[in-house]
Amino acid sequence: MAASMSLPRPAKGQMKGWHALLWFLGFFGCMFVVNGIFLWAALTSFPGEDVEKSYLTGLDYNSELARRAHQEEAGWTAEIGLSSASQGYLLTVRILTKDGDALPVFATQAQLRHPTDRAFDRALTLTPAGGGDYVTELGELSKGAWSINLAADVDPETDGLEFRATREIIVP
C-alpha cells in the first residue's frame, strides 16, 4: 500500500505566510511614515545653523579667544538696558572702561535676536547720546526674552571690532 503524505491544511483563522508578510510590511511602513513626519517637523522647525558661516568662525576661534582675553584684561564692560518709550522700547547701551569712564568708540554694531525665530532678528543702528551712551528705538517687541549682541571698534588702527558684549533682555 502506497502511503500518501499530505500536509495538514491550516484551519480557518490560522496565520499563513502572506499574513506574516503583511504584518512585516505594515510595521515597517508605519515606521517609515512616523520617521518621515518627525524628519519633516525637525527640518521645518529648526532653521539650521545659528551662527552665520560657522566653519569660518571656527577657524578664527583662536583669534576670538585672544580678543576676549584682551577685552577682559582691559576691563571693558557694557551696560545694556531697556526702557519704555513713546512708541515701544528704547535700548540704551553704555560702554565703559575699567574705571567706569566712557570708552571712546569709533563705530558700533548691534543686533537684536529672538531666541527661537530668526525672522524676528534685526540689525540696530546705535546713535551716540553723549557720555558714552548709545541709544536706539526698538519699537514694539513681543513679550519674552531677547538677546542683544553688541560690537564696537575701539581702535581705528586695527581691523575688526575689538569689543563685544551679549546681554539678554526681558520684555515685560
KAJO-V73368 format. One record per pair of residues at least 6 apart in sequence whose ideal C-beta (glycine too) atoms are under 6 Angstrom apart, sorted by the first residue. I is the first residue (numbers start at 1). J is the second residue. D is the distance in Angstrom with one decimal. If there is no record, write none. Layout:
BEGIN
i	j	d
I	J	D
I	J	D
END
This chain:
BEGIN
i	j	d
47	118	5.7
51	57	5.5
71	163	6.0
75	98	2.7
76	103	5.8
76	163	5.5
77	96	5.1
78	95	5.2
78	150	5.8
78	165	3.8
79	94	4.4
80	93	5.3
80	148	5.4
80	167	4.2
81	92	5.0
82	89	5.4
82	91	5.9
82	169	4.8
83	90	5.1
85	137	5.8
88	138	5.6
88	139	4.0
88	140	4.5
89	138	4.5
89	141	5.9
90	137	5.8
91	136	5.2
91	138	5.5
92	133	5.9
92	135	5.2
93	134	4.5
94	132	5.3
94	133	5.2
95	103	4.5
95	105	5.7
95	132	6.0
95	152	5.9
96	103	5.9
97	103	5.0
102	131	5.9
102	132	2.4
105	152	4.5
106	153	4.7
106	156	5.0
107	153	4.2
108	126	4.6
108	134	5.9
108	152	4.8
109	151	4.5
110	124	4.0
110	126	5.5
110	150	5.0
111	123	5.6
111	149	4.5
112	122	5.2
112	124	5.7
112	146	6.0
113	121	4.9
113	147	4.3
114	120	3.7
114	121	5.9
115	145	5.7
124	136	5.0
125	136	6.0
126	134	3.9
126	136	5.3
127	135	5.7
128	134	5.8
129	135	4.7
141	171	4.7
143	171	5.3
145	168	5.6
145	170	5.7
146	169	5.3
147	168	5.4
148	167	5.1
149	166	5.2
150	165	4.6
151	161	4.0
151	164	5.0
152	163	4.2
153	161	5.3
154	162	4.5
154	163	5.2
155	162	5.7
END
